Amino acid sequence: MGERLKGKVAIVTGAGSILAGMGNGKATAIVFAREGATVMAVDYNLEAAEETRRLIEQEGGDCITFKVDVSKTSDCRSMVETCVEKFGRVDILHNNVGMGGYGGAVETAEEIWDKTMAVNLKSMFLTCKYALPYMEKQGSGSITNISSLNSIRCQPAPAIAYAVSKAGVIALTREVAIQYAPRGIRANAILPGYMKTPMVEFYNKEAYGDGDAELMWRRRDAMCPTGKQGEPWDVAYAALFLNSDEAKYITGTTLIVDGGVTNTTKQW
Ligand SMILES: NC(=O)c1ccc[n+]([C@@H]2O[C@H](COP(=O)([O-])OP(=O)(O)OC[C@H]3O[C@@H](n4cnc5c(N)ncnc54)[C@H](O)[C@@H]3O)[C@@H](O)[C@H]2O)c1
């Protein structure tokens, strides 16, 4: 066990995984616990969060689970209140929940646009809204919001709702960071590139692999300068750094975790 987050209480949203395997939120919850944080593993799929808790406890870490739909106001409020009731504080808020989906302006149904904004963007506004007053009372806190490379760069397949929601995450992060910098609270965004996670298999198989997951993985590898997609652990370690005291002078920034994809025009 490390000590980079020793004594800290961390909320991780989307700490389960949409299918079997390791997602970004799950890996982050595990890494936080390995570094001494007490983790509140939040997911609307409680079974998925329980699996994360089992993995953390097997390694001797501390974790509780909580069922939350982060697109709902009352759920976000009770998530933060429960964390503070149980542990007396909230040091880290890691907003990982996101949903995918493809299509341009014409192909995207209005309901999908609204849902994507609620799940990917409004959720982070809500969790910040309820966590910030407690962090302010503590005089400290760190927030990491998961955006995406798609917020600054088009992907081969159009994803207008996803890209716009993730661009909003960057602006939201910046607003929080600057307003709360004098109060000891930091906020940063992480922009993952092509990471090999269950969510990708769930949402991207059609757009990138003509329905074939293996073809999709090969194509995604081919778009990466390293020849390989990233792993959820790569996102987790970025989050660990940003939420540790080592990053105490870093706020309002975006950390790209993409193996160099941003700097290339490589296609499959
Ligand atoms: N995997 C990639 O290549 C990639 C790239 C860029 C950004 N991201 C972002 O990383 C984040 C996590 O992605 P992942 O691939 O690890 O996903 P994942 O499916 O492995 O995990 C997401 C978890 O969030 C939960 N969840 C979904 N909607 C929820 C809601 N409304 N309330 C509570 N829980 C909910 C799911 O049940 C699931 O357990 C997302 O924000 C995604 O947009 C991923």
The ligand as an SDF file (V2000), in Angstrom:
LIG
                    3D

 44 48  0  0  0  0  0  0  0  0999 V2000
  -12.6700    4.3470  -22.7540 N   0  0  0  0  0  0  0  0  0  0  0  0
  -12.2710    5.3320  -23.5320 C   0  0  0  0  0  0  0  0  0  0  0  0
  -11.6430    5.1520  -24.5730 O   0  0  0  0  0  0  0  0  0  0  0  0
  -12.5920    6.7200  -23.1090 C   0  0  0  0  0  0  0  0  0  0  0  0
  -12.0670    7.7720  -23.8390 C   0  0  0  0  0  0  0  0  0  0  0  0
  -12.3490    9.0760  -23.4540 C   0  0  0  0  0  0  0  0  0  0  0  0
  -13.1370    9.2900  -22.3450 C   0  0  0  0  0  0  0  0  0  0  0  0
  -13.6530    8.2450  -21.6550 N   0  0  0  0  0  0  0  0  0  0  0  0
  -14.4990    8.5340  -20.5020 C   0  0  0  0  0  0  0  0  0  0  0  0
  -14.1170    7.7550  -19.3780 O   0  0  0  0  0  0  0  0  0  0  0  0
  -15.2440    7.6020  -18.5130 C   0  0  0  0  0  0  0  0  0  0  0  0
  -15.4130    6.1610  -18.0910 C   0  0  0  0  0  0  0  0  0  0  0  0
  -15.4440    5.3580  -19.1860 O   0  0  0  0  0  0  0  0  0  0  0  0
  -15.1980    3.7990  -19.0890 P   0  0  0  0  0  0  0  0  0  0  0  0
  -14.8540    3.4090  -20.4550 O   0  0  0  0  0  0  0  0  0  0  0  0
  -14.2870    3.4670  -17.9950 O   0  0  0  0  0  0  0  0  0  0  0  0
  -16.6860    3.3050  -18.7180 O   0  0  0  0  0  0  0  0  0  0  0  0
  -17.2410    2.0090  -17.9350 P   0  0  0  0  0  0  0  0  0  0  0  0
  -18.4510    1.5960  -18.6150 O   0  0  0  0  0  0  0  0  0  0  0  0
  -16.2260    0.9870  -17.7650 O   0  0  0  0  0  0  0  0  0  0  0  0
  -17.6670    2.6200  -16.5400 O   0  0  0  0  0  0  0  0  0  0  0  0
  -18.6730    3.5530  -16.4250 C   0  0  0  0  0  0  0  0  0  0  0  0
  -19.5290    3.2320  -15.2020 C   0  0  0  0  0  0  0  0  0  0  0  0
  -20.4380    4.3010  -15.0340 O   0  0  0  0  0  0  0  0  0  0  0  0
  -21.6790    3.7800  -14.6390 C   0  0  0  0  0  0  0  0  0  0  0  0
  -22.7210    4.7690  -14.9980 N   0  0  0  0  0  0  0  0  0  0  0  0
  -23.1600    5.0900  -16.2310 C   0  0  0  0  0  0  0  0  0  0  0  0
  -24.1220    6.0270  -16.1550 N   0  0  0  0  0  0  0  0  0  0  0  0
  -24.2900    6.3080  -14.8380 C   0  0  0  0  0  0  0  0  0  0  0  0
  -25.1230    7.1960  -14.1130 C   0  0  0  0  0  0  0  0  0  0  0  0
  -26.0090    7.9760  -14.7390 N   0  0  0  0  0  0  0  0  0  0  0  0
  -25.0010    7.2500  -12.7680 N   0  0  0  0  0  0  0  0  0  0  0  0
  -24.1340    6.4470  -12.1120 C   0  0  0  0  0  0  0  0  0  0  0  0
  -23.3270    5.5620  -12.7460 N   0  0  0  0  0  0  0  0  0  0  0  0
  -23.3990    5.4890  -14.0970 C   0  0  0  0  0  0  0  0  0  0  0  0
  -21.8080    2.4700  -15.3730 C   0  0  0  0  0  0  0  0  0  0  0  0
  -22.7180    1.5980  -14.6970 O   0  0  0  0  0  0  0  0  0  0  0  0
  -20.3750    1.9560  -15.3370 C   0  0  0  0  0  0  0  0  0  0  0  0
  -20.1450    1.1160  -14.2230 O   0  0  0  0  0  0  0  0  0  0  0  0
  -16.4340    8.1790  -19.2720 C   0  0  0  0  0  0  0  0  0  0  0  0
  -16.6780    9.4960  -18.8340 O   0  0  0  0  0  0  0  0  0  0  0  0
  -15.9450    8.1930  -20.7080 C   0  0  0  0  0  0  0  0  0  0  0  0
  -16.6090    9.1410  -21.5000 O   0  0  0  0  0  0  0  0  0  0  0  0
  -13.4090    6.9630  -22.0130 C   0  0  0  0  0  0  0  0  0  0  0  0
  1  2  1  0
  2  3  2  0
  2  4  1  0
  4  5  1  0
  4 44  2  0
  5  6  2  0
  6  7  1  0
  7  8  2  0
  8  9  1  0
  8 44  1  0
  9 10  1  0
  9 42  1  0
 10 11  1  0
 11 12  1  0
 11 40  1  0
 12 13  1  0
 13 14  1  0
 14 15  2  0
 14 16  1  0
 14 17  1  0
 17 18  1  0
 18 19  2  0
 18 20  1  0
 18 21  1  0
 21 22  1  0
 22 23  1  0
 23 24  1  0
 23 38  1  0
 24 25  1  0
 25 26  1  0
 25 36  1  0
 26 27  1  0
 26 35  1  0
 27 28  2  0
 28 29  1  0
 29 30  1  0
 29 35  2  0
 30 31  1  0
 30 32  2  0
 32 33  1  0
 33 34  2  0
 34 35  1  0
 36 37  1  0
 36 38  1  0
 38 39  1  0
 40 41  1  0
 40 42  1  0
 42 43  1  0
M  CHG  2   8   1  16  -1
M  END
$$$$
